[in-house]
Amino acid sequence: MKMIAHNPKDGVYAATPDYVHAMEVCRPDRFLFVSGTMGLDGNGAAGADLETQLRLIWSNLSRILAEARMTSDNIVRLTSYLRHASYVEANQKARLLALGGRPVPTTAIVVETLRDDWLVEIEVIAAA
């Protein structure tokens, strides 16, 4: 499988180093659509703070991807749902760390989560 980033140089705002406008996925054999994943531990308890929840989210995503014989290298699209706009920077740092700095098409949305202690939820699409 080959991935090609598409970032037009004119007629649209510039992409940033951690963001691409579009990712072309050439000849994938499989797609994996992952539900919104939260910062919950194995017992379903939310992490005590934003940093803990982000670590749990990426740990949970790693485990879900591994079940499908994939890793974070297979993520081709990511959407973050943030309870508060001030979480943007911490979420970005966690994403960059988890993806090894590899940019993918992303969207971050500020929402009211179903429970007050759920601070972030992330859903991904992966391809192999």
BELCOR-V815718 format. One record per residue. RES is the residue in one small letter. SS is DSSP state (h for helix, s for strand, l for the rest). PSI is psi in radians with two decimals (NA if undefined). Layout:
res = (RES | RES)
ss = (SS | SS)
psi = (PSI | PSI)
This chain:
res = (m | k | m | i | a | h | n | p | k | d | g | v | y | a | a | t | p | d | y | v | h | a | m | e | v | c | r | p | d | r | f | l | f | v | s | g | t | m | g | l | d | g | n | g | a | a | g | a | d | l | e | t | q | l | r | l | i | w | s | n | l | s | r | i | l | a | e | a | r | m | t | s | d | n | i | v | r | l | t | s | y | l | r | h | a | s | y | v | e | a | n | q | k | a | r | l | l | a | l | g | g | r | p | v | p | t | t | a | i | v | v | e | t | l | r | d | d | w | l | v | e | i | e | v | i | a | a | a)
ss = (l | s | s | s | s | s | l | l | l | l | l | l | l | l | l | l | l | l | l | l | l | s | s | s | s | s | l | l | l | l | s | s | s | s | s | s | s | s | l | s | l | l | l | l | l | s | l | l | l | h | h | h | h | h | h | h | h | h | h | h | h | h | h | h | h | h | h | l | l | l | l | h | h | h | s | s | s | s | s | s | s | s | l | l | h | h | h | h | h | h | h | h | h | h | h | h | h | h | l | l | l | l | l | l | s | s | s | s | s | s | l | l | l | l | l | l | l | l | l | s | s | s | s | s | s | s | s | l)
psi = (2.45 | 2.45 | 2.31 | 2.09 | 2.47 | 2.00 | 1.59 | 2.51 | -0.25 | 2.73 | -0.02 | 2.68 | 2.69 | 2.51 | 2.67 | 2.94 | -0.44 | 0.28 | 2.46 | 2.60 | -0.68 | 2.62 | 2.03 | 2.25 | 1.96 | 2.19 | 0.91 | 2.60 | -0.54 | 2.59 | 2.53 | 2.12 | 1.97 | 2.24 | 2.84 | 2.19 | 2.30 | 2.96 | 1.06 | 2.52 | -3.11 | -0.36 | 0.02 | 0.18 | 2.40 | 2.48 | 2.64 | -0.45 | 3.08 | -0.83 | -0.76 | -0.75 | -0.69 | -0.71 | -0.76 | -0.72 | -0.87 | -0.52 | -0.78 | -0.76 | -0.72 | -0.74 | -0.73 | -0.79 | -0.74 | -0.63 | -0.53 | 0.24 | 0.80 | 2.95 | -3.10 | -0.34 | -0.33 | -0.13 | 2.22 | -0.12 | 2.46 | 2.34 | 2.26 | 2.37 | 1.96 | 2.36 | -0.47 | 2.51 | -0.44 | -0.14 | -0.07 | -0.86 | -0.79 | -0.70 | -0.75 | -0.79 | -0.75 | -0.71 | -0.83 | -0.70 | -0.83 | -0.59 | 0.13 | 0.52 | -0.06 | 2.12 | 2.47 | 2.79 | 2.24 | 2.70 | 2.38 | 2.30 | 2.35 | 2.18 | 2.92 | 2.08 | 2.89 | -0.49 | 2.55 | -0.51 | 0.00 | 1.88 | -0.53 | 2.53 | 2.41 | 2.32 | 2.57 | 2.78 | 2.29 | 2.70 | 2.58 | NA)
